[in-house]
Amino acid sequence: MKDGNGLEISTNSPEAIEVINKFGKDLLSMSKGVSDIIGKADNYPENTLIQSYCACVFLYGQTRETDAEAKKYLERANSTLKHANPREKLFLSAAKSWSEGKIEEGTQKLEQLVNEWPRDLTSAKVLEFFYYMRGQQYSGPRFLKTMETIYEDNKDSGYFLSSLSFATELCGDYNKAGALAQRAVEIEEINPWAHHTISHVLLKKGDIEGGIRILEDYEHIWNESGQAINCHNNWHLALMYLENLEYENALSFLNDQILRKKPYLVIQHLDSISLLWRIEMAGYEIPVSMWKSISDIAIQNSSDCYVRITALIIYTLWRERREMRNLQIHYSK
């Protein structure tokens, strides 16, 4: 049978095809439903892609706990290989490389996959995250080359154009990136990743007033999107406020998107740390209690390979500020 993009799937189950199609749409649109596939996995234990996609959902978590959960699905997927076709086997192999921390190896496998099956936009979206893990600015030219290679097969997809637009922005062509992102939104209105490119472009071009106005118009869409992109796009809006020295508006991001929602995603930790640091560098005093609220959350992942450095930095910053203030109190007596 074939999925919604005309790709062969090793199954005779229309229901399995529906699960695979939904996951692809959810991942590309960065919706809240991405993790829904986990609840379906037990119903399709012999489907390589469903098990592999479940593993990826956990690998996106970037912690030891989520890595451990991912391995359970990878083991199950590995037991299905006798039923899998070459594309499914290659995707599983790339996911296994990811779980083992072999990011370059996994990148090469996914590049091979999308070159051979350019309509596999789910794999292309996962590959985009591999470029992020390698260093998104560093990987920009390579990311762009891959997206341009599969352009003709996907030029009418708003989700593909959002990825192409971001790769273009990373390579410094802001006018073209903005035009591609706008075209992506025209095709798919619910497209927070295209909004992400637009936020980058407007900030790089110094259009702060326009950026605030445009991003505020998109906010209602992010609030209905997945937790990670909702947080990150709001972080970009906070950066716009900071450029205008609107400190309280910038800090409202932290109160509304992080502290009020009990964060557990790594990107929320990183965005919080990055924003507070920027605000302090701009000369605004951040209460120690706010630093501590974030450090208490981030420190739990301080030994994880993904965030070890960041978590230790934030913990050190909080500790140093506490000690400095204790000294100030001591000498003021």
C-alpha positions in Angstrom: 0.0 0.0 0.0 1.0 3.6 -0.4 0.9 6.6 1.9 -0.4 10.1 1.1 2.8 11.0 -0.7 2.7 7.9 -2.9 5.4 6.1 -1.0 5.3 2.3 -0.6 4.5 1.2 3.0 5.0 -2.4 4.1 1.4 -3.0 5.3 -2.0 -4.2 4.2 -3.7 -2.1 6.8 -5.5 1.1 5.8 -5.5 2.0 9.4 -1.7 1.8 9.6 -1.5 4.1 6.6 -3.8 6.5 8.3 -1.5 6.5 11.4 1.5 7.1 9.3 -0.1 9.9 7.3 -1.3 11.6 10.4 2.1 11.5 12.0 3.7 13.0 8.9 1.2 15.8 8.9 1.5 16.5 12.6 5.3 16.5 12.4 5.5 18.8 9.4 2.9 21.2 10.9 4.5 20.9 14.4 1.1 20.3 15.9 0.2 19.0 19.4 -0.7 15.7 17.9 2.8 14.5 17.1 2.9 12.2 20.2 -0.5 10.6 19.3 1.4 7.9 17.4 2.7 6.5 20.7 -0.8 5.5 21.7 -1.2 3.6 18.4 2.2 1.8 18.4 1.0 -1.3 20.3 -1.7 -1.9 17.6 0.9 -2.2 14.9 3.9 -4.0 16.4 5.1 -5.3 13.0 5.1 -1.9 11.3 8.6 -0.7 11.0 7.8 3.0 10.4 5.3 3.3 13.1 7.7 1.9 15.7 10.6 4.0 14.3 8.5 7.2 14.4 7.6 6.5 18.0 11.3 6.2 18.8 11.9 9.6 17.1 9.2 11.3 19.2 11.1 10.2 22.3 14.5 11.1 20.8 13.3 14.6 20.3 13.1 14.8 24.1 16.9 14.9 24.4 17.2 13.4 27.8 18.4 10.1 29.2 14.9 9.1 30.1 13.4 9.8 26.7 16.4 8.1 25.0 15.7 5.0 27.1 12.0 5.0 26.0 13.1 5.4 22.4 15.3 2.3 22.5 12.2 0.2 23.4 10.6 1.1 20.1 13.8 0.8 18.1 14.1 -2.8 19.4 10.6 -3.5 18.4 11.2 -1.9 15.0 14.3 -4.0 14.5 12.3 -7.1 14.9 10.2 -6.1 12.0 12.9 -5.8 9.4 12.0 -9.0 7.5 8.8 -7.2 6.5 10.3 -3.8 5.7 11.2 -2.3 2.4 14.6 -0.5 1.7 13.3 3.0 2.6 11.8 1.8 5.9 15.1 0.0 6.7 17.1 3.1 6.0 15.0 5.3 8.1 15.2 2.8 11.0 19.0 2.7 10.6 19.1 6.5 10.8 17.0 6.5 13.9 19.3 3.9 15.5 22.3 6.1 14.7 20.5 9.0 16.4 19.9 7.0 19.5 23.6 6.0 19.6 24.7 9.6 19.3 26.1 9.1 15.8 24.7 12.2 14.4 26.9 12.5 11.3 26.2 8.9 10.4 22.5 9.4 10.8 22.6 12.6 8.7 24.2 10.8 5.8 21.6 8.0 5.9 18.7 10.5 5.9 20.4 12.5 3.1 20.6 9.3 1.1 17.0 8.5 1.9 15.5 11.8 0.7 17.7 11.8 -2.4 16.3 8.4 -3.4 12.7 9.2 -2.2 12.4 13.0 -2.4 8.7 12.9 -1.6 9.4 11.5 1.9 8.9 14.9 3.7 8.6 13.2 7.1 12.2 12.0 6.7 13.3 15.4 5.4 11.8 17.0 8.5 13.7 14.6 10.8 16.8 15.3 8.8 16.3 19.0 9.5 16.7 18.3 13.2 19.9 16.4 12.5 21.3 19.5 11.0 20.3 21.4 14.1 22.1 18.8 16.3 25.3 19.3 14.1 25.0 23.0 14.6 22.4 24.7 12.5 24.5 27.7 11.3 27.4 25.4 10.5 25.1 23.0 8.7 23.3 25.7 6.8 24.9 25.3 3.4 24.5 21.5 3.6 20.9 21.8 4.7 20.1 24.2 1.8 21.8 21.9 -0.7 19.6 19.0 0.4 16.4 21.1 0.3 17.2 22.5 -3.1 17.8 19.0 -4.4 14.3 17.9 -3.6 12.6 21.2 -4.5 11.0 20.2 -7.8 9.2 17.3 -6.1 7.9 19.4 -3.2 7.6 23.0 -4.4 3.9 23.0 -3.8 4.2 21.9 -0.2 4.0 24.8 2.3 5.7 22.6 4.9 8.6 21.9 2.6 8.9 25.5 1.7 9.1 26.4 5.4 12.2 24.2 5.8 13.7 25.5 2.6 13.1 29.1 3.8 14.9 28.4 7.0 17.9 26.8 5.3 18.0 29.9 3.0 17.9 32.2 6.0 20.8 30.3 7.6 22.8 31.0 4.5 22.2 34.7 4.7 19.7 35.3 1.8 17.1 37.1 3.9 15.0 38.5 1.1 14.6 35.1 -0.6 14.1 33.4 2.8 11.3 35.8 3.7 9.6 35.4 0.3 9.7 31.6 0.6 8.3 31.7 4.1 5.5 34.0 3.0 4.7 31.6 0.2 4.7 28.7 2.6 2.1 30.5 4.8 0.0 31.2 1.8 -0.1 27.5 1.0 -0.4 26.3 4.7 -1.7 29.0 7.0 -1.1 26.8 10.1 2.7 26.8 9.6 4.6 27.9 12.7 8.0 26.8 11.2 7.5 29.4 8.4 6.7 31.9 11.1 10.0 30.9 12.7 11.9 31.8 9.5 10.0 35.1 9.3 11.0 36.0 12.9 14.7 35.3 12.0 14.5 37.4 8.8 12.8 40.4 10.5 15.3 40.4 13.4 18.2 40.2 11.0 16.9 43.0 8.9 16.2 45.1 12.0 12.5 45.5 11.4 11.6 45.3 15.1 8.3 47.2 15.0 7.1 45.2 12.0 8.4 42.0 13.7 6.4 42.6 16.8 3.3 43.3 14.9 3.6 40.3 12.6 4.6 37.8 15.3 1.8 39.0 17.6 -0.6 38.2 14.8 0.7 34.7 14.6 0.6 34.0 18.4 -2.8 32.5 18.4 -1.6 29.8 15.9 1.4 28.9 18.1 -0.8 28.5 21.1 -2.6 25.7 19.3 0.7 24.2 18.1 3.1 21.8 19.7 4.7 22.8 23.0 8.3 23.1 21.6 7.5 25.4 18.7 4.9 27.4 20.8 7.7 28.1 23.3 10.4 28.8 20.7 8.4 31.2 18.5 7.2 33.1 21.6 10.9 33.3 22.6 11.6 35.0 19.3 8.8 37.5 20.0 10.4 38.1 23.4 13.7 38.9 21.6 11.8 41.5 19.6 10.5 43.1 22.8 14.0 43.1 24.2 15.3 44.9 21.1 12.8 47.6 22.0 14.0 47.5 25.6 10.5 46.4 26.6 11.9 44.3 29.5 8.6 43.4 31.2 7.1 42.2 27.9 10.2 40.1 27.3 9.9 38.6 30.7 6.2 37.9 30.3 7.4 35.1 27.9 9.1 33.4 30.9 6.2 33.8 33.2 3.5 32.7 30.6 5.3 30.1 28.6 7.7 28.5 31.1 7.0 29.0 34.8 3.2 28.8 34.5 3.4 25.6 32.4 5.9 23.6 34.4 8.4 23.0 31.6 9.9 19.7 30.9 11.2 20.1 27.4 14.9 20.8 26.9 14.2 23.7 24.5 12.2 25.5 27.1 15.2 25.3 29.5 17.5 26.6 26.8 15.3 29.4 25.7 14.7 30.5 29.3 18.4 30.6 30.0 19.2 32.4 26.8 16.6 35.0 27.3 17.5 35.8 30.9 21.1 36.1 30.0 20.3 38.5 27.1 18.2 40.6 29.4 20.9 40.9 32.0 23.5 41.8 29.3 21.1 44.6 28.2 21.5 46.0 31.7 18.2 44.9 33.3 18.3 43.3 36.8 16.9 39.7 36.9 15.7 38.6 40.3 17.7 35.7 41.8 14.4 33.9 42.4 13.7 33.8 38.7 17.2 32.4 37.9 16.6 29.8 40.6 13.2 28.8 39.2 14.9 27.9 36.0 18.0 26.4 37.4 16.0 24.0 39.6 14.3 22.7 36.5 17.4 22.5 34.3 19.7 21.0 36.8 17.8 17.7 36.6 19.3 17.2 33.1 22.7 18.4 33.9 24.3 15.0 33.3 22.6 14.4 30.0 24.8 14.8 27.0 22.4 17.1 25.2 22.2 19.8 27.9 25.1 19.2 30.3 27.0 22.4 29.5 23.9 24.6 29.5 22.5 23.2 32.7 25.8 23.6 34.5 26.2 27.1 33.2 22.8 28.2 34.5 23.4 26.5 37.9 26.8 28.3 38.2 25.3 31.6 37.2 22.6 31.2 39.9 25.1 30.2 42.5 27.5 33.0 41.7 24.7 35.6 41.9 23.6 34.2 45.2 27.1 34.3 46.6 27.6 37.8 45.3 24.4 39.1 46.9 25.3 37.4 50.2 28.6 39.3 50.0 26.8 42.5 49.3 24.5 42.0 52.3 27.5 41.1 54.5 29.5 44.3 53.6 26.5 46.5 53.8 26.0 45.7 57.5 
